Amino acid sequence: MFSKQKSSSRSTSPAKAKPKRPGAEYRATPFDHAIRRVLATLAPRSRSVIERRFGLLGETPHTLDAIGQQEQITRERVRQLENASVHVMRASNSYSALKPHFVALDKLLVRCGGVLSDAHMESAEVFGSIQSKQAALFLLKLAPFAHHCPRSPSFGERWYHKSADAAGLEKALLAFAKSVRATARAYPEREFFACMAKFIRPVGGISKPALMSYFQCCTDLAQNAYQEFGHSMSRMVRPWGMSDEAYITLSKAGHPMHFTEVAGSIVSSRGRIPALTTVHNCLVVDERFALVGRGTYGLTEWGYLTGPRPKKVTTPNGNIRRQRRRWKHLVHQN
């Protein structure tokens, strides 16, 4: 009797459950058949390195260091194996099986203005899944019409078409980002891309897919939680804290609000729900806000004057805090 109980408890133990394989949830892509034919021309070790490097056929993408540790070789040796494998695949008879996919990728690159960023490839309008993106990255590595540019301070990893003016596009995007940063504001989508088109027109396409692709490539440009666009250093686009998020909320409302309404109206870029006390403290301390009623705040740029701010005092323990004041000690004028 006891032996049966032991065996049943062991069979239901979570420790005995089989772990899921990394490729168990893999979804097939339209490129898989042609990719298998090309990979079959490689030696087993080289094929394994390529599959792990690009995340093909259910594998997880690996860095050079990760593959080097698994194979007990240096990362430079992994790079050499990768480059040698690319040359072997390009010279193989199975390379012709990739031509239909090359034609589709060529048209996609041209439609996107001659450039595609790695981040943009996962979007629904491009490939829509990580598996398809990884397969496309592998095909772009073999394609004769595309070249890869590594990450830089103002741009992410990206692929350019051979006919694109890469230097001209990046120069125009940097000039546009500089002009946007000077305004320090967030733009609606239509106005933002209309301004971008003026800078891009001499060197690239100005269609909607092309402008969106340029935006995705430039890390100096960003989008906030209100679907507005601007410079990544602008506090209206990427708030630095709860004070900036409260300021954006009041600016959009255009009228004074109670601090509970401000907290409830904040669309946080971090996906968090703000605490009432945090929002209230930010409204009290920040010079951009003025108290216009009991718990109601407006912006000083609207013409409201701030009353005396709480003074900082030192407690007997040596800590610095705000001096407590009562309502009758604060005077606010409209």
N, C-alpha and C positions, 0 to 999 in steps of 0.2 A: 504493500500500500504506500509506504513511504517512498519506495523507489519510483513508483509512478508519479507521485507528486513532485519529486525532484526532477524527473525527466520533463514533466509538463512545464515546470517553472523555468527550466533551462531553455526549452523551445520557445517560450514567449519572452525571453530576456532580450531587451533592446541591444545588448552587447553582441548578440549573435546575428543581428541583421546585417545583410550584405551591403557594403557601401556602394553608392551609385558611381558608375564610371563617368569620367569627364565627358565622353561623347554620347552618353545615354540619351540626352535630349537634343541631339544634333538634328537639324533640319536640312534636308538636301537642297542644293542650289542648282540653277540651270547650268552652272559651269563644271559640275562634278565629273561628268563623263569625260570631257576633254582633259580636265586636270589629271585624272587617273591615267589616261593614255600617255601624257607627257611625263608624269612621275615614274611610270614603269620603265623608262629608259635609264633611270639612275640606279646606282648601286644601293643596296639596302640601307647602309649607313647614311649616305647622302640624302636618300629619300626621307628617312626619319628626321634628319636635321631640317630639311625644307618644310616638312609638314608641321613640325613644332615651331619653326621660325615664323611662318605665316599663319599658323592656326588653321590648317586645311583639314577637311574631311573629319571633323569632330575633335581635332586637337585644340588645345588652348594656346594662344600665341605666347611664345617664350622670347625672352631677351637673349642676347649673345652670352651674357654671364650665366644665365640659368642653364642654357644648353651646354656651355663649357663645363659647368660643375657636374652635370649628368654624364657627360662623355669623358670627364676627367682630362680636358684639354683647355687651352687658353681661348679667350674670346676672339683673339686674332685668327687662330686656327679655324674657329667656327665661321668667321667671316670669309676666310679663304675657301672653305668648303661650300659656302653659299654661292660665292661668285663663280667657282668652278662648275657647280651644278647648273647655274643659269646658262653658262656657255654650252654645256652639254645638251641642255634642253632646246636651246635655240638652234643647235646644229642637227638635231634629231629629225627623223622622218615624221614623227608625230606632231611636230611643231605646226604643221599645216592644219591640224584639227582645231587650233585656237583661232584661226583667221576669222570665222564668223563672229566670235566674241570680241576680237580686236576691232572689227567694224562697228559693233554696237558701242564699245567703249570710246572709240574715236568720235562718234556722233555725240555721245554724252559729254565728253570733254569740250567739244566745240559749243554745244548748247549752253554749257555752264561758263562760257567766257574763256575757255582755254585753261582753266585751273580747277582743281578739286582738292579740298582739304580732307584729311582723314576723319575729322569729326562730322563733316557734312555728308560723308558717304553713308552714315547710319540713319540719316533722316528718311522719312517715308517717301519723299519725292525723288530720292536717288536709288538706294538699294533696300532700305527698310529693315535690314537684319544684320547682326554682327557676322553671321556665317557668309552671307553674300558679300559683305564688305571685305572680309579677309580674302575671299576668293578673288575679288576684283583687284585687291592690292597685289596679289601674286601675279595676276595677268598683266597688270600695269608694269610690274617689274620685268616681264618678258616682252612687253610691247615695244615696237621700234619707234613709236611716235610720242612716247611719254618719258619724262625724266623727273626724278624725285629731288625735292629740296628739303633739307632738314629743318628742324625747329630753330627759330631765331627770336630775339627779344620782342619783335613786333608781329611775327607770323608763326603759325603752327606748321606742322608737317603737311606738305602739299605736293601735288603732282601737276606739272605744266604740260600742255600740248606743245609739240615742237614748233608750231606756227605762232604761238603766243609770245608777246613781248613781256617776258617775266620782269625784267628790270624796270620797264616803263610802267607796268601795272603796280608794282610795289612802290615805286616813287609816287605815283598818283594817289594810292591809298594812304601813304604816310602824309601827304599834303592834305588830303581830306580829313584824316584823323586829327591833324594839328589844328585845322580850322574848327572842327567840332569841339575840340578841347577848349579852345579860346572862348566859346560861348558858355560852356559849363552848364548846359541844359540838356533835357531829354526831348527828342523829336518824335512826333508821330511817324508811323511807317512811311506814308506817302511822301511827306516832306523830307524825311531822312534820305530815302533812295533817290529822290529828285535832285537833292544836292550832290549826292555821290555821283550821279550820272554826269554832272557837269565836269567833274574831275576825270572820270574814266573815259568819256567819249573819245578823246584823241588817241587812246591806246588800246581800248578793249570794247567789248560789247556792252550794251546798256539794256538788254532784255531783263525781265524780272528774275529768271533763273541765274543769269550771269551776275547780276548785282547781289543776289543772295549768296552766291558762291564766293564773291569777293569779300563780303561781310564775314562769312564763316572763316575765311583764311586769316584775316587780320585780327590779332588778339588785342589790339588797341581799341577795338570797337566792341560794344556789348549791348545787351538787351535787358531791360529790367522786368520786374514782375507785372507791370502794367502794359506790357507789349509795346514799350517805347524804346528808342534806340539813341545811342550817344557814345561818348568816350568812356572807356573802362575806368578812368580815373575820376570821372564825374560822380559826385555824391548823389546826384539825382538819378543816376543809372545804377550805380553800385553803392548803396548806402553804407556808411562806415559804422553805423550803430543805430540804436533805437531812436535817437534824436533826429537823425536824417530821415528815418522812415516816418516819424510823426510829422516832420516838416513837409515831406512829399504829400502826405495825406491831407494836411490842412491846405496846402497850395492847390490841390485838385478840388477840394471842397469849395474854396473861395469865400468862406465865411467862418466866424468863430464856432468852435465845437467844444462840447464837454469832454473831459479827458476820457470818460468811458466810451464815448462815441469815437474818439480818435483811436483808442485801442481796438475797438471792434471793426474799424474801417481799414486798418493797416493790412496791406497785402505784402507780407514779408517775402523777400527774395530767398530767405533761408527755409521757408516752409514751416516756420514756427508760429505759435500763438503767443502774442506778447502778454505779459502780466500787467495788470492795471497799475500796480505800484511802480513798476519800471517805467511805464509810459508817463505816469504823473511826475515822477522824479525828474525825468528828462525835460518835461515841459516847465518845471519850476526852475531848473538850473540854467537851461540854455537861453542865451540872450536873444535868440531869434523869436522867442515866444513871449507874449504879454498876457497877463491875467486880466480878463475883462468882466468877470463875474465869478460867482461861486463855482469853482471847478471848470469854468469855461475859459478857453484860451484862443487867442488869435495871433497873427503874425505882426511883428513890429513894422515890417515893410508895408503893411496896410495903413499905417498911421497911428497905431496904438502905442502908447508910451508905457514903458515898464516902470514899476515902482522900485523901491529899494530892495536889492537882492539880500538874501540871508548872509550874514557874516559868518566867516569860519572861525571857530573857537577851538581851543586846545583843552581836552578833558584832563582830569587829574592823572589818567593813565598815559598821557602823552599822545593820544589819538586826536586827529583833526576831524571835526564834524561841523555841520551847519548849525548856526544858532537858531533855536526854536523861536518862532515869532507867531503871534496871534493874528487873526484876520484884521483887527482894528489897527494893528501896527503897519499894515500895508496899504498904500494909497496908489491907485491906478486911475489914470485919466484916459479918456477916449480922444 
